[in-house]
Each structure stands twice: as structure tokens, then as C-alpha cells.
Amino acid sequence: MKPAWDKLMAEFADSKTALVADVDCTADGKPLCDNNGVKGFPTIKYGNPADLQDYQGGRDFDALLEFANENLGPTCSPDNLELCSDDKKEEIAKFQEMGQEKLEAKVEELEKTIADADETFNSELKKLQDNYEKLQKTKEDTISDAKGQGLGMMKSVLASMKSGGGGESDKDEL
């Protein structure tokens, strides 16, 4: 993917309205990555720098270029109201009326809700993984125990009997 991304960065290098860049999340860019929920690499984000979204499209140059051409550049925001629908303008006005302090508190509350959901998910996932491992071990132990009682030989003897081969059943029929 890196060659395609480098080519896309070069394509947008002189753009006045769109930025295509990469960030090293293991070095100086780590705080930026942490603040934007980057957990795996490579991760592609797009949109307003204050509200980056996850990119889910193709990773080849053509797919990246098509997405960039359609989605990068100025978007609806308080600084670009002319790009907003009437509904979005109303939403922006409602948030502006809340004032900075209430808006900050609401953002913090919603971010905590998301963080709590993520924490619950990870905690429950760990429980599921632990339960899966326990079930897998129980299954393996049960199979091993069944095979340890001579299951393989029992099947061989049974198949021989069914095909008319030797064994006790032949003596009984004489």
C-alpha cells in the first residue's frame, strides 16, 4: 500500500484545499494517533481534522485517488456554512448556542461513552476468549480420552465384523 499512498501524496502535494499525508504513530506522531483512535497500521483517516473518520475503501492507487477526489477538500463546518445543508446549519447553530463550556462537557461525555463502550467490548471479548480456550481444552481432552480407550481399534474391529471378517461373530454363526 505504501507505494500507492506515496503516489497519492504526490498527486495532492500542491493542493490548497486537501492534505494527504502520513504520520509515524511510533514516533513524534504518537499523540496524534492516540487522540484519533489509531490502533493498527496502516490506518487511513479522512475528514475534518477535529473529527477524523475511518476510511474503509480500497488500498490501491486508483481507489484511493477516486475517494480523495470525491471526499477531500472543504466540507460543511462552522467555517464553511455555504457547503452545509439547512439541517446541518441548524445543527451547527444549536451547538453554537450551547456555548463553549457546555459543548466541551457534552463532547467529553460522549467521548467517555465511546471509551466505556470500547472498554466493555474489550473486557467481554477477553471473557469470551478465555471461555473459548476453556471449551477448546475440554473438547481436546474429551477427544483424547475417547481415543485413549481404544476407539480407533474398536472401529477397525467393527468394520472387520461388518465386512464378514474374522472375529467372535464368525464362531457364533457356525
C-alpha positions in Angstrom: 0.0 0.0 0.0 2.9 2.4 0.7 3.7 3.0 -3.0 0.1 3.8 -3.7 -0.1 6.2 -0.7 3.2 7.9 -1.7 1.8 8.4 -5.2 -1.4 9.9 -3.8 0.6 12.3 -1.6 2.5 13.4 -4.6 -0.8 13.9 -6.5 -2.1 16.2 -3.8 1.2 17.9 -2.9 0.2 21.3 -4.4 -3.5 21.2 -3.3 -4.7 24.3 -1.5 -7.8 22.6 -0.1 -6.8 19.0 0.7 -4.0 17.4 2.6 -2.8 13.8 2.0 0.0 12.9 4.5 1.4 10.1 6.5 2.1 10.1 10.3 4.6 7.9 12.1 2.5 6.6 15.1 5.5 5.1 16.7 7.5 8.3 17.0 6.5 12.0 17.1 3.1 11.3 15.7 2.1 9.0 18.6 -0.1 11.6 20.4 -2.0 12.4 17.2 -2.6 8.8 16.6 -3.7 8.1 20.2 -6.1 11.1 20.1 -7.7 9.7 16.9 -8.1 6.1 17.9 -5.4 4.6 15.7 -4.7 1.1 16.9 -3.4 -0.7 13.9 -1.2 0.1 11.0 -1.7 1.1 8.3 -4.8 3.1 9.3 -6.3 5.7 6.9 -8.4 8.6 8.3 -10.0 11.4 6.5 -12.2 14.5 7.0 -12.2 17.4 9.3 -9.0 17.3 11.5 -11.2 17.8 14.6 -13.4 14.8 13.6 -11.4 12.3 11.5 -13.3 9.3 10.1 -12.1 5.8 9.3 -11.5 5.1 5.6 -12.9 1.7 4.6 -12.2 1.6 0.8 -9.7 0.0 -1.4 -6.0 0.4 -0.8 -4.7 0.6 -4.4 -3.9 3.9 -6.0 -7.0 4.1 -8.2 -9.4 3.5 -5.3 -7.5 6.0 -3.1 -7.5 8.6 -5.8 -11.2 8.2 -6.6 -12.1 8.6 -2.9 -9.8 11.6 -2.4 -11.2 13.4 -5.5 -14.8 12.8 -4.2 -14.2 13.4 -0.5 -11.2 15.6 0.2 -11.4 19.4 0.4 -13.6 21.8 2.2 -16.7 20.3 3.9 -19.6 21.5 5.9 -18.4 23.1 9.1 -18.9 26.3 11.0 -16.1 27.8 8.9 -17.8 26.6 5.6 -21.5 27.1 6.2 -22.1 27.7 2.5 -21.3 24.0 2.0 -23.9 22.9 4.5 -27.5 21.7 4.1 -30.2 23.6 6.0 -30.3 20.7 8.5 -26.6 20.8 9.1 -26.8 24.6 9.5 -29.5 24.2 12.2 -27.4 21.6 13.9 -24.3 23.9 13.9 -26.4 26.8 15.3 -27.8 24.5 18.1 -24.3 23.5 19.1 -23.1 27.1 19.0 -26.0 28.2 21.2 -24.8 25.7 23.9 -21.7 27.8 24.5 -18.1 26.6 24.7 -18.3 25.2 28.3 -21.5 23.1 27.8 -20.3 22.0 24.4 -16.9 20.8 25.8 -18.8 19.0 28.6 -21.0 17.2 26.1 -18.1 16.3 23.9 -16.2 14.9 26.9 -19.4 13.0 28.0 -19.8 11.4 24.5 -16.1 10.6 24.2 -16.3 8.9 27.6 -19.4 6.9 26.4 -17.4 5.7 23.5 -14.4 4.9 25.6 -16.6 3.0 28.1 -18.2 1.0 25.2 -14.7 0.1 23.9 -13.6 -0.9 27.4 -16.7 -3.1 27.9 -16.2 -4.7 24.5 -12.6 -5.5 25.2 -13.4 -6.9 28.7 -16.2 -9.0 27.4 -14.1 -10.1 24.4 -11.4 -11.3 26.9 -14.0 -13.3 28.8 -15.2 -14.9 25.5 -11.6 -15.7 24.6 -11.0 -17.3 28.0 -14.2 -19.3 27.7 -13.3 -20.3 24.2 -9.9 -21.6 25.3 -11.5 -23.5 28.2 -14.1 -25.1 25.9 -11.4 -25.9 23.3 -9.3 -27.6 26.0 -12.3 -29.5 27.3 -13.1 -30.7 23.8 -9.5 -31.8 23.2 -9.3 -33.6 26.5 -12.6 -35.4 25.8 -11.5 -36.4 22.3 -8.1 -37.6 23.7 -9.9 -39.6 26.4 -12.3 -41.2 23.9 -9.4 -42.2 21.6 -7.4 -43.4 24.6 -10.0 -46.0 25.3 -9.2 -47.8 22.0 -11.7 -46.0 19.8 -9.5 -46.5 16.7 -9.1 -50.2 17.3 -12.8 -50.6 18.1 -13.7 -49.0 14.8 -11.3 -51.3 13.0 -12.7 -54.4 14.7 -16.3 -53.2 14.0 -15.5 -52.6 10.3 -14.0 -56.1 10.1 -17.0 -57.6 11.6 -19.4 -55.8 9.3 -17.4 -56.9 6.2 -17.6 -60.6 7.4 -14.0 -60.7 8.5 -12.7 -62.7 11.4 -13.8 -62.3 15.0 -16.1 -63.8 17.6 -19.3 -63.3 15.5 -18.0 -65.8 12.9 -17.7 -68.5 15.5 -21.2 -67.9 16.8 -22.7 -68.4 13.4 -21.1 -71.9 12.8 
